[in-house]
């Protein structure tokens, strides 16, 4: 196994374990076992757990943001499409809420900077999607709806929080 394959295996294992069980509950030995990557190579590629957490969140950010962007920009109604995409995500059997909010909740101020970067990117994407002539605060309001729906869905998985947030977003756009 070369370093690229080892990184992929480690990140796949870290993503599954951190997202399902939490960052603090999962040790490097457990990631080593799940990935099949020898401990020496794991620590050569990720010298500390913090570097693995950062890499996991950076990869998740790229995938999550790209998927959401594609769904929204590929729609004739991009803002409602955001909430339709969220409804599908919230309905996935392994949905456990927002990995970035979960990481911040566990690590607080010690959370990697990628947590803040992800939320800033989400806000920027929402700002791109708002219709011309919309109130300047609409992107901020949409971010609150997305985040609120995600937290509610983490407690009660399923599409309903996204559908209710979609209704609120549409009401805000027509004010």
C-alpha positions as CSV (number, residue, x, y, z in Angstrom):
1,X,0.0,0.0,0.0
2,X,1.4,3.4,-1.0
3,X,0.9,6.6,1.0
4,X,-2.1,7.8,-1.1
5,X,-3.9,4.5,-0.4
6,X,-3.0,4.7,3.3
7,X,-4.3,8.3,3.5
8,X,-7.6,7.3,1.9
9,X,-8.0,4.3,4.2
10,X,-7.2,6.4,7.2
11,X,-9.6,9.3,6.2
12,X,-12.3,6.8,5.4
13,X,-12.0,5.2,8.8
14,X,-11.7,8.5,10.6
15,X,-14.8,9.9,8.8
16,X,-16.9,6.9,9.7
17,X,-15.7,6.6,13.3
18,X,-15.5,10.3,14.2
19,X,-18.9,11.1,12.6
20,X,-20.6,8.1,14.2
21,X,-19.0,8.1,17.7
22,X,-17.4,11.5,18.1
23,X,-13.8,12.8,17.9
24,X,-12.9,12.4,21.5
25,X,-14.4,8.9,21.8
26,X,-12.2,7.5,19.0
27,X,-8.5,6.8,19.6
28,X,-5.8,6.4,17.0
29,X,-5.6,2.7,17.7
30,X,-9.2,2.3,16.7
31,X,-8.6,4.2,13.4
32,X,-5.5,2.1,12.8
33,X,-7.5,-1.1,13.3
34,X,-10.4,0.0,11.1
35,X,-8.1,1.3,8.3
36,X,-5.6,-1.6,8.3
37,X,-2.8,0.9,8.2
38,X,0.1,0.2,10.5
39,X,0.5,2.5,13.4
40,X,3.9,3.7,12.3
41,X,2.6,4.8,8.9
42,X,-0.5,6.4,10.5
43,X,1.8,8.6,12.7
44,X,4.1,9.4,9.8
45,X,1.2,10.6,7.7
46,X,-0.7,12.2,10.6
47,X,1.7,13.0,13.5
48,X,-1.1,13.9,15.9
49,X,-4.8,13.2,16.2
50,X,-5.4,16.9,15.5
51,X,-3.9,16.6,12.1
52,X,-6.1,13.6,11.2
53,X,-9.2,15.5,12.5
54,X,-8.3,18.5,10.4
55,X,-7.7,16.3,7.3
56,X,-11.0,14.5,7.9
57,X,-13.0,17.8,8.2
58,X,-11.2,19.3,5.2
59,X,-12.1,16.4,3.0
60,X,-15.7,16.3,4.3
61,X,-16.0,20.1,3.7
62,X,-14.9,19.7,0.0
63,X,-17.3,16.9,-0.6
64,X,-20.3,18.3,1.3
65,X,-19.9,21.8,-0.2
66,X,-19.4,20.5,-3.7
67,X,-22.5,18.3,-3.5
68,X,-24.7,21.1,-2.1
69,X,-23.4,23.6,-4.7
70,X,-24.1,21.2,-7.5
71,X,-27.6,20.6,-6.3
72,X,-28.4,24.3,-5.8
73,X,-26.8,25.7,-8.9
74,X,-28.2,23.0,-11.1
75,X,-31.7,24.0,-10.1
76,X,-34.0,26.6,-11.6
77,X,-34.9,27.5,-8.0
78,X,-31.5,27.4,-6.2
79,X,-32.6,28.5,-2.7
80,X,-35.4,25.9,-2.3
81,X,-33.0,23.3,-3.8
82,X,-30.7,23.8,-0.9
83,X,-33.5,22.7,1.5
84,X,-34.5,19.8,-0.8
85,X,-30.9,18.6,-0.7
86,X,-30.9,19.0,3.1
87,X,-34.1,16.9,3.3
88,X,-32.4,14.1,1.4
89,X,-29.3,14.3,3.6
90,X,-31.3,14.4,6.8
91,X,-33.0,11.2,5.6
92,X,-29.8,9.2,5.2
93,X,-29.6,6.3,7.6
94,X,-26.2,7.3,9.0
95,X,-27.1,11.0,9.4
96,X,-25.7,12.4,12.7
97,X,-26.0,16.1,12.2
98,X,-23.3,18.5,11.1
99,X,-19.8,17.1,11.5
100,X,-18.5,20.7,11.9
101,X,-20.9,21.7,14.6
102,X,-20.3,18.3,16.3
103,X,-16.6,18.9,16.2
104,X,-17.0,22.4,17.6
105,X,-19.3,21.1,20.3
106,X,-16.7,18.5,21.4
107,X,-13.6,20.6,21.0
108,X,-14.8,24.2,21.5
109,X,-12.0,26.7,20.9
110,X,-9.6,23.9,20.1
111,X,-11.7,22.9,17.1
112,X,-9.7,23.2,13.8
113,X,-10.1,26.4,11.8
114,X,-11.8,24.3,9.0
115,X,-14.9,24.4,11.1
116,X,-15.2,28.2,10.8
117,X,-14.0,28.1,7.2
118,X,-16.8,25.6,6.3
119,X,-19.5,27.9,7.9
120,X,-18.1,30.9,6.0
121,X,-18.1,29.0,2.8
122,X,-21.7,27.9,3.4
123,X,-22.7,31.5,4.0
124,X,-20.9,32.6,0.8
125,X,-22.7,30.0,-1.2
126,X,-26.0,31.0,0.2
127,X,-25.2,34.7,-0.6
128,X,-24.5,33.6,-4.2
129,X,-27.9,31.9,-4.5
130,X,-30.1,34.7,-3.2
131,X,-32.2,36.3,-5.9
132,X,-31.3,39.7,-7.3
133,X,-33.0,42.4,-5.3
134,X,-33.4,40.3,-2.2
135,X,-32.9,42.0,1.2
136,X,-29.2,42.2,2.2
137,X,-29.8,40.1,5.3
138,X,-31.3,37.1,3.4
139,X,-28.1,35.1,3.2
140,X,-27.7,35.5,7.0
141,X,-31.3,34.4,7.5
142,X,-30.9,31.4,5.2
143,X,-27.8,30.3,7.1
144,X,-29.7,30.4,10.3
145,X,-32.5,28.3,8.7
146,X,-29.9,25.8,7.4
147,X,-28.1,25.5,10.7
148,X,-31.3,25.3,12.7
149,X,-32.8,22.7,10.5
150,X,-29.6,20.6,10.7
151,X,-29.6,20.7,14.5
152,X,-33.3,19.8,14.7
153,X,-32.8,16.9,12.2
154,X,-29.8,15.7,14.3
155,X,-32.3,15.2,17.2
156,X,-35.1,13.9,15.0
157,X,-33.7,12.6,11.7
158,X,-35.9,12.9,8.6
159,X,-36.8,15.4,6.0
160,X,-39.3,17.5,8.0
161,X,-36.9,20.1,9.5
162,X,-35.6,20.9,6.0
163,X,-39.1,21.1,4.5
164,X,-40.2,23.5,7.3
165,X,-37.0,25.6,6.8
166,X,-37.7,25.6,3.0
167,X,-41.2,27.1,3.7
168,X,-39.6,29.7,5.9
169,X,-37.0,30.5,3.3
170,X,-39.6,30.9,0.6
171,X,-41.6,33.3,2.9
172,X,-38.5,35.4,3.5
173,X,-37.8,35.6,-0.2
174,X,-41.2,36.9,-1.0
175,X,-41.3,39.7,1.7
